[in-house]
Amino acid sequence: MYGIEIEVENLPNAPEYPLYVVTEDGSLRNNGKEYVSGILTYKQAVTTFADLTDTLISNGADFNERCGVHIHVDFREKSREDIASFLTKYLAIERTLSAICGISRANSNFCLPLLEADGNKIYYKQYLFEGKSSGVLARCTKYSALNLAPLTTQGSIEFRMLPSDGKVERFNAVIDMLNTIAYGNLSLQEVVEKYSIPHRDMLEAIAFMESLKSDTSNKSRSKELPFMEQHFGYKKQTYGLTAEQVAKYLETI
């Protein structure tokens, strides 16, 4: 199940649309509006996005760099283990998702990639691996590409990197990937193979999650450096490792 939010500007007479409500958004200018859906199936999300986009274009809506599309993925019936599995797979495909969404969003301060901004890591650690209540996630900044804070209020995880540009194909590609990692029951390795994800990206995702599980002391954090140096190419190029090789290395740290 999904929720969709579409931001547009230059829409003084916003048309109504089934399954969506129109709201004002203070971050937008020039009669900016936000269309917020109710709970949608995957099929409804895809079909209504395409049709609503056509409606907005025909009504003169302005899609620009201030506008984004946010996709909420329903996790109300998911366990912490499910969320951790989703997060690992998401981290592996984040660079691919970023390439799909475009450089303007990847460089935006309103949807920072998790792999490049770890300010929320302590809260993910506390919730996923220390057993604290979901209330700790309310402290997360929402301005990250993947926002876990709505788990506290809506039971969803929000993907924020999509631009609001009227490109239906881009939306379809992104929601397909999110649907696969949330509901597709594929292993991390299968996701990597399905989307031809570089092994470096898979390893970086594993290292990120291992850093959440580990102690936050300097001694523990220092163990991450050899892993980064050896496998991510910071000091040398070492790509193409198998999942078994990664697992064997992780046992040593």
N, C-alpha and C positions, 0 to 999 in steps of 0.2 A: 504494500500500500504506500501511497505517495501523497505529498502535498506540494503544490507548485506556487511560486510567487514570481510575478513578472512586473518589472518596473519600466515605466515609459514616461515621457514628457510630452508637452504640447497636446494635451488632451482635455480641453475645457469641458467638453460634453462627452464624458466617458460613457460608452454604451454598456448596458448590462449584458452579462453573459452567464448561461446556466452553469451551475456548480462552482462559480467564482463570485466573490464579493469585491467591490471596488473600494479602496481606502486611500486616504491622503497619506503622503510620505514626506516628512519634513526635510529629508535629505535631497529631495528632487526639486527642480525649478520649473518655471514655465508651465503651470498647470500639470505638474507631475502627478501620476497616479500609480497605485500598485494593485494588481489583480491577484487576489489570494484565493486559492482553491480550497474546497473541502477535501475530505479524504477520497483519493482516487485510486482505482486499480491501475496497473501498469498500462493496460490498453487505453483507459480513459485519459491518463496523463499524456500519452503520445497523441491521441486523436484530438483532444481538446486544445493542446498546445498549438498544433498546426492550424486548427480552425480559428482559434482566438487570435493568433498571430495575423492571419489574413484579415480578420475583422479590425484589428488595431491599425494595420497598414492602410486599409480602406478608409479609416476615419482620421488619417493624417497624423497618427502617433509618431513621435520622434524617439528613435532608439539611438542612444549615444553612450559615451564612456562613463557617465554618471549612473547609468542604469544597469542592473544585473538581473539574472534569473537564478532563483534559489530553489533547490530540490530537497524536500524533506523525505527521508526514508524512514518508514515505520519500524521501530524497534520495541514496541510495547510488550510484545510476547517473547522477546529475546533475553537470553541470559548474559551475564558479564563475559562469559567465555565466548558467546556468539559475537559480542561487540568487539572483543579483543581480536577474534579471527577476522572480522570485517575490517578492523583498523589495519591489521597487518597486510591484508590484500589491497586495501586502499593505498597504503603507503607505497606498495610495489608498483601501482599503476598511476600514482599521482603525477609523475613527470609526463606520462603519455596523455593523461587528462589535461594537463597544463598546455601541452602542445595543441590539443584539439581546441581548447578554449581561446588560445591566442595570447600573444605577448602582452597586450594591454591589461589583461586580467592577471596574468602571472606576475606582473610587476606592480599590481595595485596594492596599496596599504589596507584595503578593505577585504582582501581575501588572500592573505599570505599563505603560501604552501607550508604544510606542516614540516616538511623536510628542511625548510630554510628558516623556520621560526618556531622555537621550542618553548616559548613562554608558558604554554599550557601543559607541558609534560608532567609537572608535579601533580596537577589535578587528575590527569589520566591515570597516573601511577596510584594515587590514593584511592581512586574509585575502582579501577580494574584489578589491582593486585594487593591492596591493603584492606579491602573490605569496607571502606567508608561509604556512607550513603551518597546517593546521587546529588545531594545538595552541594557537594564540593565542586561539582561541574558548573554551578551557577557563577563561580568565580572566574571561569574561562572567559577570555575575550572572544567576542563573536566574530572579530575580524580575521578569521582564518579560513582557509579554503574549505576545511571540514570543521564544522562547529558541533561539538558534543553537548553544549549547554542546553539545547532544547530537550534533551533526554529528561531533564528535571521537570519541565513544565508541559511538554507535549508528547513525550515518549518517542521523539524522533531525532535523527542525526541530519544536520543540514549541510548540503554541499553548496558553496557560494561562488565558485569560480566562473560560472557561465556568464558571458556577456549577454545583455538584452539587445540583440541586433537583428531579430527577425529571421535568423537562419535556422530553419527547422531541422535540417540535416545534422547540424552541430548538436542541437538538443537531443536528437534521437541517439546519436553516437554516445553521448555522455550518460544518458539514463539507461541505455543498454548495458554499459559497463557497470554502473552502480547496481542495477538489477542483478547482474551476474554475480557480483561479489557479495551481495546481501542475501540473495535467495537461490543462487544457482547450485549450492552444495558442491562447489569445486574446491579442490585443495589449492594451496598457494602455487604449487608447481603447475597445476592444470591451468590456473589463471594466467600465469606467466607464459605458458605455451599458447593458450588461446589468443592472446593479444600480442604475441611476439615481444614481450617485455625483456629488455636487456637484463642479464644476470646481475649486473651491478645494481640495478634498481631493486631487484629482489633481495639482495644482500643488505642493501641500505635499509630496507624495511625491517628485516630481521634484527639488524643492529639497533634500530630505533626502539623496537619492542623489547629487546633484551636490556636496553638501558632503563626502561621503565620497571622491569622486574628486579634489577640489581639494586644494591645499596647505593645511596647517593653520595657516599663519601668520596674524597679525592682518590683514595686507593682503588676503589671499585671503578670509578670513571676512567682511571688511567689504563684499565684493561681494554677499554674500547679502542684506544689509539692503535695498537698493533693490528687489530682487526681492520680498522679503517685504512691503515697504511698498506697492509698486505693485499687486501681484496678490493679496495675501491680505487686503486691507482693513484693515490696521492703521492706516493714515492715510486711506484712502479705499476705497470699495467699487468693485471692478473684477472682476466675475465673468463667466462665459461666454466665456472665451478659448478659441480653438481650439488643437488640438495643434500646428498649424503656427506659430501666434503664440508659443507657449511655446518651441518649438525655435529660432525666430528670435531670441528674447530671450536664450536660453542661449548662443547663439553669440557674443554680445557680452560675456559675462563670463568 
